[in-house]
Amino acid sequence: METVARDSSAGASLIVSSKKKDVHSRETGTGTGTDGGGAGESRMKRLFGFELSDVSSWQKFVCLLNRPTDPASLGVFRFLFGMLMVVDIPQERGLSYLDYKYLDGMVVCRFPLFNFLQPLPLDWMYLVYVIMLLGALGIMLGCFYRLACLMFISTYWYVFFLDKTTWNNHSYLYGLIGFQLTFMDANRYWSIDGLRNAKKRNAHVPLWNYTVLRTQIFIVYFIAGIKKLDFDWIEGYSMHYLANHWLFDPFKLVFSEEMTSVLVVHGGGLVLDLTAGYLLFFDATRPVAMVFVSYFHCMNSQLFSIGMFAYTMLATSLLFCYPDWPRHFFSKFPACLSGALPTVMPAPQHSPSCVYPESESSEAATLTKPTKLSRRHRLGALFTVLYITEQFFMPYSHFITQGYNNLTNGLYGYSWDMMVHSRSHQHVKITYRDGVTGDIGYLNPGVFTHSRRWKDHGDMLKQYASCLSHQLKNYNISEPEIYFDIWVSINERFQQRIFDPRLDIVKADWSPFRPNPWLMPLLVDLSPWRKKFQEIEDTLDNQTEVVFIADFPGLHLENFVSEDLGNTSLQVLQGELSVEIVEEGKNYTIKEGEKMQLPAGEYHKAYTVSPGPSCFMYIYVNTTEMALEQNLTRLYELQERVRNGTETEPLPPELQPILNGTGTDVNVTDPVLKAFLRRQRKIEEIQKRRNATIVDRFTRFTIKKYYLLRRSFLMTAIALRNLVVGRPPLEQLAQEVAYANMKAPEEPGSSEAVRKDDSDHTEL
């Protein structure tokens, strides 16, 4: 005999079978539909899991959000998220290289969200990371869960706000999920807290726990898709370089590289982001969505250096399945493993966090007791409404934080404009001026900082200028003035200035709530030139390079033509220029369609004298590189002739290394031969890595992670020891750090240059 207790208000059906069927709870409020739908249910109930009457009043809405739901899926997600954060903290959060970033006494410019935020002494920063790591471990195990969440999010957001240069969308998402979990009952399944407290073990959780997480992931996908409706993305300019990656080789069997970029990279990314949230929601489309979403995130894990983000998003996909899916999944494992796996039986027990309505069935009434709405239930519903509203508002709140709006809007992170903008910098110049003597000098871009992202953000540029001004006073520069001349191309456009080079940024006005007055506008009117760029580049040979420049009226570009660059010319595409050859002291006016040769080894200044912006291009040949390539080609041909026996002349002793000298121990003084051997080693290493077996790849991956975790553990142990008993003598400390820095022995033929050239792109 089978007893079924169905409670439409709770959105769950409890099935207890004497025929040994699975005991499970189906929560229908996720758009799960037809699986448990009775004949009397409406179409809305089958599709969305609730009736329209369930949201007809605030009281009914609170009951809906607090109806009892199986905790299994939430508990598994809690475990996976905590585990991924445990792995993430030594890597992307930076525990493994914390001393390089926060070494005591290091002169460095930092970029916190609020200027009063400063890092603690190094040993205390390690303690902060230990607390964060213990918090993530507590979340994973469900041990002292609420305290673990507080430990994680308090330290995580402190580290996050401490350095804007590391901000990205997924780091922001981790903090949001940690914040959400703090208010949820995610320790009601597969947790140590459940083992310690029988009332928490396998207890129902309110529906809003799932609602908040699912809506958050829907927002990540959908808003990212909305941001990709930008013309640059649709036309294929944002991530144009991705089509070169080997992952897209199968698509290039059907499409050209250009069509692969437009249709697969950009078109596919747009469609997936816009539809993924919807497709995951409904039963009929969820299997297809899981396939495409999983494929998408697995590709991203190979395309970009984004740490645990791809795996975190894979874990969030499981939240859209029925909440009891872990019970069905783990029930298929052998019984001998049941002790180590999440529980399958019995059905979830009553929980005061949920609202249980009166049941029409007397048998069902014995299973659950009706509950009244309490402040706890109302607060849960209120939190859900306010949080979801805030998350929909934040990506479009840039009209408030106008000072952070640069050539792309807003504080990078909460906008969900993932990969919409790509940038390349052609020219960065930092000029300082002594405010008393008037002496002028130049600084190496990036001096006193580890980051490169200050070049793109006005708020960071202001912080950097203030820091440089302070540091220059230590070099007898009085009242320093700092000027930046930064040229950037956004999404394959002209290289153009991003900030006004005439303003002293130290004294320049900046406010987070007012538009940045020294931000130069993006020359979107010149965007159609991008198609002409390709046409021009197609007419050039392989030795000729071209750089496209656009400048504003009244400004000028000071440039130096290296002696390596022969046959350098400047051609005006639009507007009018006055070109000054500094050494000659002469000015030449060139108009649209005209060009002039530029002397090598000399400075020149290109003044924009037309009423509107000028557009011009440099065309040049790197004669030194071309000569090197010709010499390398001769060596390749000689090597080939010797190996196949067609070379009649004996090989000179000084050229013997081209046959057997690819090892690092070969002593070569000739620069051309050095370049040849270096390139040979690079080619061999790339081929070796690409042809490596799965075992070789896994071994290399494991060794790399071992030494990363080893250094994290040892440096943390040293710091905690220092806090407890004090620092040892400097000599002993140096020996301990040297031991922690031990690395795996490099394989023959490997080189750092190869690893850099073969590295993935990073999300900026």
C-alpha positions, 0 to 999 in steps of 0.5 A, a space after each residue: 500500500 502506498 500513502 501520498 501526502 500532497 501539500 500544494 501550499 508547501 509545494 512538496 509531495 511526500 511519498 512513503 511506499 511499502 514497496 521500497 520506493 525512494 522517499 523523496 520530496 519534489 519542490 515544484 517552485 523552480 519551474 520544475 513542472 510536469 514531473 509531479 503535476 497532477 491532473 488538476 494542476 494548472 499550467 502555471 503550477 506545472 511550469 513555475 511550481 506555484 499558483 497565481 494566488 500564492 502571490 496575491 497577498 504579502 502573507 501568501 507570498 511569505 508562505 510561498 517563500 518559506 514553504 518546506 523544501 528538500 535541503 539536499 541540493 543546497 547542502 551539496 552546493 554548500 559543500 562544493 562552494 566551500 571546497 572550491 574556495 579552499 582551493 581558490 584561497 591559495 591561488 587567486 586570493 593570493 595566499 601562495 604569494 602573500 609576502 610578495 604583495 604585502 611585505 613589511 616596509 615595501 615601498 608600493 602604491 596600493 589601490 583600495 576602495 577606500 583610501 583609509 583601508 590599509 593592509 595589516 603587517 605581513 604576519 597578521 595578513 597571513 592570519 587574516 587568510 587563515 581565518 578566511 581559509 578556516 571559514 571556507 573549510 567550515 562552510 564546506 563541512 557544515 561545521 559551526 556553519 554560521 560562524 564559518 560564514 562570518 569568518 569567510 565573508 568578513 575576511 574575504 570582503 576586507 581583502 577584496 576591498 583592499 585591492 581594486 586592481 584584482 577585481 573581476 566579476 567572479 571574485 565579486 560573485 564569490 563574496 555575494 554567494 558567501 554573503 547569501 549562505 550566511 543567512 541560509 540553512 545550508 547546513 541542514 544536509 550532509 554537515 557536521 552540524 547535523 551530526 552534532 544536532 539532531 534537529 538540524 540533521 536532514 531538516 527542511 529549508 525554506 524555499 527562499 534559500 533556493 530562490 535567492 541563489 537561483 536568481 543570483 545565477 540567473 542575473 549573472 547570465 542574463 545581465 552578462 547577455 544584456 551587456 553583450 548586446 553592445 555593437 562591439 560584441 555583436 560585430 565581433 570586435 570584443 574578443 576577436 583574438 579568441 578564435 585563434 585558440 585551438 579549442 575553436 579548431 573544430 569550428 574552423 573546419 566549417 567556418 573561416 576564422 573571422 566567421 568563427 569569431 563572429 558566429 561562435 565566439 561572439 554570437 554563441 556567447 551572446 545567445 548562451 548568456 541571454 538564454 541560460 538562466 531561462 533554459 535551466 529553469 524549466 524541466 523540458 529545457 534543462 537537460 539541453 541547457 546543462 550540456 551547453 552550459 557545462 561545455 561553455 564553462 569547460 571551454 572557459 577554464 581552458 581559455 582564461 586564467 579565471 581560477 575556480 570560476 568555471 567550476 563554481 558556475 558548474 556547481 551552481 547549475 545543479 541548484 536548478 535541478 530538483 532539490 532532491 536530486 542528490 538522494 536519487 544520485 547517491 542512492 545508485 552507489 553501493 551500500 558499503 559507501 553509504 557512510 561516506 556519502 550524503 544520506 538518502 533516507 529518510 525524508 526531510 524532517 520538520 523545521 521551524 524555518 519553514 511554514 507548514 500549512 494545515 493539511 486536508 489529509 489526516 494521514 499527512 497531518 501526522 507528518 507535519 504540524 501547521 505553523 504560524 507566520 513568525 518574524 523569522 519567516 517575514 524577514 526571510 521573505 523581506 531579505 529575498 525581495 530586497 536582495 534580488 531588487 538590489 542585484 537587478 539595480 546594481 549593474 545599472 547604478 552607474 549614474 550614482 558612482 559617476 566618478 568610476 565611469 571611464 571608457 567602460 561604465 562603473 566599478 568593474 565587478 558588479 556590472 557583469 560586463 564579462 569580456 565585453 571590452 578588450 584593451 591594448 596599450 600602445 604608449 604610456 608616459 608619466 611626466 613629473 615636474 618639480 613645482 618649485 624649480 620647474 625641472 621635468 623628468 620621466 618615470 618608468 610606467 608601473 614604478 612603485 606598483 605591481 599592477 597595470 590596471 591603474 592605466 584604465 581607471 580614473 580613480 586608480 590613476 588619482 590614487 597612483 598620482 597621489 602615491 607618486 607625489 608622496 614618493 618623489 618627495 623622498 627624491 628631493 622633488 618639491 611639490 611634485 606634479 604628475 602628468 599621464 599620457 596614456 594611449 589605449 585601443 578599445 575593441 580594435 579601435 584607433 589608439 587614443 588618449 584616455 586621460 587629459 595629458 595637460 592636467 596635473 592629476 595630483 591636484 585634479 578634481 575627482 569625486 565618486 559621485 561626479 563625472 570625471 572632468 579629465 576623462 577623454 571621450 571614446 571616439 565612437 564616431 570613428 568606429 567604422 574605420 575598423 573595417 578599413 583597418 583590416 583592408 589596409 593591413 591586408 595590403 601590407 607584406 609580412 615585414 610591414 607593421 601599422 599603428 592607427 592613431 586618433 587624437 583630439 584638436 589642440 593636443 599633440 603626440 610626441 614620439 620617437 622613431 627607433 633606429 631599428 625602424 626603417 622606412 617609417 612614414 606617417 599618413 593622415 587618414 582624416 583631419 590635418 596634422 602639423 608634424 614637427 621634426 624636433 632636431 631640425 626645428 621644422 614643421 610640415 603640414 599634411 592633410 587627409 590622404 597625404 603622408 611623409 617620411 620620418 627620420 629614424 633615431 629622432 623625435 617628432 611631434 604630431 599636432 592636431 590642427 584640424 577642428 575635429 579629431 585627426 586620424 593617422 597611421 604609422 607604417 614601418 618596417 623593423 629592419 633589425 627584426 627583418 634581418 634577424 628573420 632572414 638570418 634565422 631562415 638561412 640557419 633553418 635551411 642549413 640545418 635541414 640540408 645537413 640533416 638530409 645530407 644535401 649540404 656538400 660543405 662541412 659545417 663550421 665548428 661555430 655552427 655545430 650547435 644548430 644540430 645538437 645544441 638545443 640544450 640549456 648547457 650549450 655555450 654560444 656567444 653569437 647573438 643570431 645563433 643564440 636567437 636560433 637556439 632559443 627559438 628551437 627550444 621554444 618550439 620543442 617545448 610547445 610541441 612537447 606540451 601539446 603532444 603530452 599524454 593525459 598522464 604527463 599533463 596530470 603529473 605536471 599539474 599535480 607537481 605545480 599545485 603541490 609546490 604552490 600549496 607547499 609554499 602557502 602552508 610553510 609561509 603561513 606556518 612561519 607567520 603564525 609562529 612569528 605571531 606566537 613566539 616572535 620572529 627568529 634571527 634574520 639568518 634563520 628566517 631567510 633559511 626558512 623562506 628559502 626552504 619554502 621557496 623551493 621549486 620543482 626541478 625544471 625539465 631539460 629544454 624548458 624555459 620561462 619564455 615558453 611558459 609566458 608565450 603559451 600562457 592563457 589570456 586573463 580577464 581584465 
